Amino acid sequence: MFEKVYEFSKSDIKSIEKLVDDEPLLINHMVLPTGEGLPDHYSNSNVYIIIIRGRITLTLGDQYPADYHGGQIINIPYKTKMSIINNHDDVLEFLVAKAPNPSVYKRVEL
């Protein structure tokens, strides 16, 4: 068997789980019920947010908040300030893919 299978939970409660942590790629799975969000932070790699279901309110840098929906992928450049929250009635579920893995940037910056 050559392939490796990664599974993620199926739930409506808040969760953040690391699925893949390989050198070229890091993938997290997140579920945010209404009103839940992540602390403001800076992207530590090139980030791709892949929305599975629900709507995400995303603020990047000094821009106004923008809403995105299931079926969209948002690319956020390295070292961009971001705010993520679910301001909507439905549960938000998304994947966060970081390429390269942030550990690569840490080694380069040392």
Number of C-alpha atoms within 10 A of each C-alpha: 3 4 5 5 7 7 8 12 11 9 12 13 13 15 14 16 13 13 17 18 14 12 12 13 16 20 20 17 21 21 25 25 20 18 11 16 19 11 10 13 13 16 17 20 23 17 24 17 19 19 21 18 16 21 24 26 17 20 17 19 13 8 9 8 15 10 13 14 17 15 12 13 17 13 13 18 15 16 14 15 16 19 16 18 22 23 19 16 11 15 21 28 26 24 20 20 21 24 19 17 21 20 17 15 13 11 8 7 7 5
